[in-house]
Amino acid sequence: MTDPNFDETFDDTIDESMEALADARRRLAEVPAEVVIVNHAMGLYELAAIHLSSSPANLDQAAVSIDALACLVEGLGERLGPDQAVLADALSNIRLAFVQIKG
């Protein structure tokens, strides 16, 4: 037998979660796309750095992360806005680190 209070609480939790998700989507829609993309690109940089700094370094996973970062930075170029130069530097630095660790 199911507790009716549990069902009501569960339904309330789902409703609250759906409202929070809708609110997050509204807020995200207000942010310029390049800002979100730059944020994700920095996440790829950090992911590559994590794989390079592990012991032993996971070069395959670092390479995938670096290649994904390169796709964004080189593929979008100036469309990334004012942070493009920072991302290009970050890409150069992580590539250099990869080569040094691999060598």
N, C-alpha and C positions, 0 to 999 in steps of 0.2 A: 504494500500500500504506500502510495506516494504522499509525502507531507505537502499539503497545499501551500504552506508558508514557504517551503523550499522553492516550489514552482514559481511563486510570485516574486521571491527574491531573485531567482535566476532570471526571470523575465525583466525585472528592473535593471539587473546588471547588464544584460544584453542591450537594453534601450540606452543606458548610460554610455556603454562602449560605442554604440552606433553614433550617438550624438557627439562624443569626443572625436571619433574618426571624421565625421562630417565637419566639425570645427577645424580639425587639423588640415583637412583638404582645402577649406576656405582660406586659411592663413597661408598655406603653401601657394595657392593660386595668386596671392598678392605679392609674392616674392619674384623678382625677375629670374627667368630660367637660368641665365648665366651664373647667378649667385649660387643656385642649387647645384649646378654642374660643377662649378669650381670647388664647392664643398665636397662633392663626391670624388672629384679628381684628387683632392688632398687625402681623402680616405684611401684611394688606390696607392698613393705615395707611401702612406703609413703602412699599408699592407705589405708592400714590397720591402720596406725597411724592416718590418717584423720578420719576414722570411729570410732576409739577408743577415739579420742579427741572431737568428736562432743557431743553436749549436748541435749538429753542424748546420750550416746555411742550407736552406731549401731553395736551390737555384732555379729549379723548374717553376715553382710557385712564384718566386720573385720575378722571373722573366714574364710570366703571364700578367702579373700585376703591372709591371713596367710597360709592357706592350699595350695594355688597356689604357694606362695613363697617356702613353704616346698617341694612341688613337684619338683621344679627346683633345690633347694639346695641339698636336700637329694637324689634326683633321678640322678643328674648329678655329684655330688661330686667333685672329683679332676679334672674332665673334664672342670670345670669352670675356671681353671687356678689359677693364683696367688691371685685372689680376692675371692676364695672359702672360706678362713678362715674368711674374713670380712663378707661375706654373712651368714655364719654359726652363727657368733656372732650376727648379726642383727636379724636373725631368732629367736635365743634364747631370745634376748631382747624383741622382739615384742610379743613372746609367754608369757613371764613373765608379760609384761604390760597387756595383755589380761586377764590373770588369776587374776591379782590384781584388775583390773577394774570390772571384772565379780563377784569377791568375795565380 
